Amino acid sequence: VSGTLRKKRGREALGVASHNSKATIWDVAAEAFHECNVERSAWVGEPPQLSGMHLTDELEAHIERKLFTLNTGHCATAYLGHLKGYVTIAEALADERIFGLVRGAMRQSGEALIRKFGFGRAQHAAYIDSVLRRFRNPWLRDTVARVGHDPARKLSAPLYFSYPITLAAGYGLAVDKLALAAAAALHFDDPADGQCAEIRETIARIGLPAAVRRITGIDDDRLV
């Protein structure tokens, strides 16, 4: 299930706090988007007709589409946004330069997924656009610090950068926007996040190329 739901107390209620002075501890803000991909063959009996539920015979394709389009784009926004001092994801994507780089990274990952799973190109482009519209929603108030947390884990194989970079490169596709976002992740610096210090220490101890190989699991000289 892909979606966002949060609850916070009092005047810190998500989105509501900054737009509604009557927010209470019970207020919940959620985006309208809802999607649930369900493996058809795993269902016992006749499946119910539920809004947002999509029956599929290719669940892996939809899982990878979510991980390496939505999650990759989310993280790319956080790391590029952090470099320019933005606090929220929506603020970062209001910067047209960052928006273009993030969209480019998502398209590069998407082209690899199209090759692997046969998604329709127009269909996948529409999916990317819908995800970016969600990211730009100022009511969600999602922060760069939250999305970017644990950069070493998110850079590692087979997660949001190493996998799509390796997959796209295997098809001979461009990966420069994905690589730029991954490089930005190496610069992520949150004092509350221990992995940021670990990345800096690894780079200082063994050098940048070796650190990239160790952190990402990518060992292709053309990519490192």
Summary of the structure (lengths in Angstrom):
residues: 224
radius of gyration: 18.7
end to end distance: 34.1
largest distance: 58.2
contacts: 686
relative contact order: 0.12
helix: 58%
strand: 7%
